[in-house]
Structure formats: C-alpha cells, structure tokens
C-alpha cells in the first residue's frame, strides 16, 4: 500500500500493528526502510537514528529505541503504529478504531496527532464505533447501511452533528 501512498492503522495493534518481539526502533522504521538503506542492504545508521529519535520525541512515546514493543502500554504501542505512518509521506491514512483500548491521556495525544496530520493535508479515513470520537475528529461523516452509502453529513467546526442525529440516520 505504500507505493500508493496509503497507510493503515489496524484496529488490533498487537496482532496487526506492531511486531511485539521487535524493538521500538524497528517498528518505527519498518515503513521507511528503503529510504535509509542502499540497494546492497547497507543501512545509513545516522539517518535511521535521526528518524527514530524524531519519532519518539515528536509523538511523546514513553520508551527507548531498544525497548521491545510487547512490553509497552497500549497507548505507547498505538503511538508507535500511528507514528510510523504519520512520519511517512502519505496521501491517505486509514485509521481503524485508533483509540480502542487505550487510556484517556494517550487518547488525547493521539487526537492531537491526528488533527495535526489532517491540518498538513493528510487525508484521513476514520473508522470507529465511538460516536463522540467520530464527531470530534471528522469533517465529513459517511453513514452506511447494508453496504451502501445512505447519507453524507458535513461535520465541520461550525456545525457538528449530535449523537442523536447520527443514530437517527443510522437506524
């Protein structure tokens, strides 16, 4: 998907988003490996280290580059999954329940990262079962029934739909 400049943050980060027995460094750089390795497989360690340091600092990941991902909190694991895609030069990022199973502090940080990425013209497709998250993060909401689009709702800053309005249109 990266050749198409599309990234995907899966709903099950432990099974599909991180390599748990690998380091934070490896997980952060896996989507950008070709950018700092030669055709012969030699790695530009300085460039790789800079990328890792930048990701850990910018996205406030509470871990070292050598920590194994399985040992981190759910919030830090999710930040790693999000960071590896946001730091890549993408056109579209698909987020499938990006804050499922994480604490409120990590949720707020992730919301901030998502908004910042969207403000930098990254198109984000948000899939979530959390209506407040959907309303808060969306500019447009697509409601689907039986596999078909039944309604498109504008949800810009000036006029956010209520939960009741959305539920009414969903059923």
Phi, psi and omega in degrees: 000338183291334176296331177274358181063043177236132176244160183221123174256108186285160180288333180253086187297322183293324182274324189233351187257328180233163169258099189302323182272009177253167184282164173303316181303311181297320180293323181288331186258356186300327181277351183237014185308317183295340182286334181235021174235148180276172178298335179272358177095005178284138184256135173278094186298325181295314179294318179297314180298321178298315179298315181297312180300315179300315180296314181297317182287309185298321184260013174048049177280124182271077180192165172263166181295337183265355177295144175279137186297327182296338183274356184271162175294161178301322179296318179289324174299316181293324176298322178296314180300315181292317182300315183298333179270319181295326181284346178275148181281091183250163170259324184225136174234122179263123180247115180256104182048063188292345181241016180296128173075023178236159184285166187298324179296314178294324178301312181299319178296316180296321176301318179298315180297320180296314180297317179298317179297318179295323178293341177263024175070025171274122177284128182241129173254115183257123175247119182206153174257007178261104185299320180295321176296315179301311181295315184294326185263347189263148170260335179212138181240129177255121179259130182241143174227133177051038177080004180239149175288122180256337181196144171242125185245126173288139182220045181287175186301329184286331185212094177269137176289158176272165175301318181299318179298317180293317180296320178302319181282343181277330185260000000 
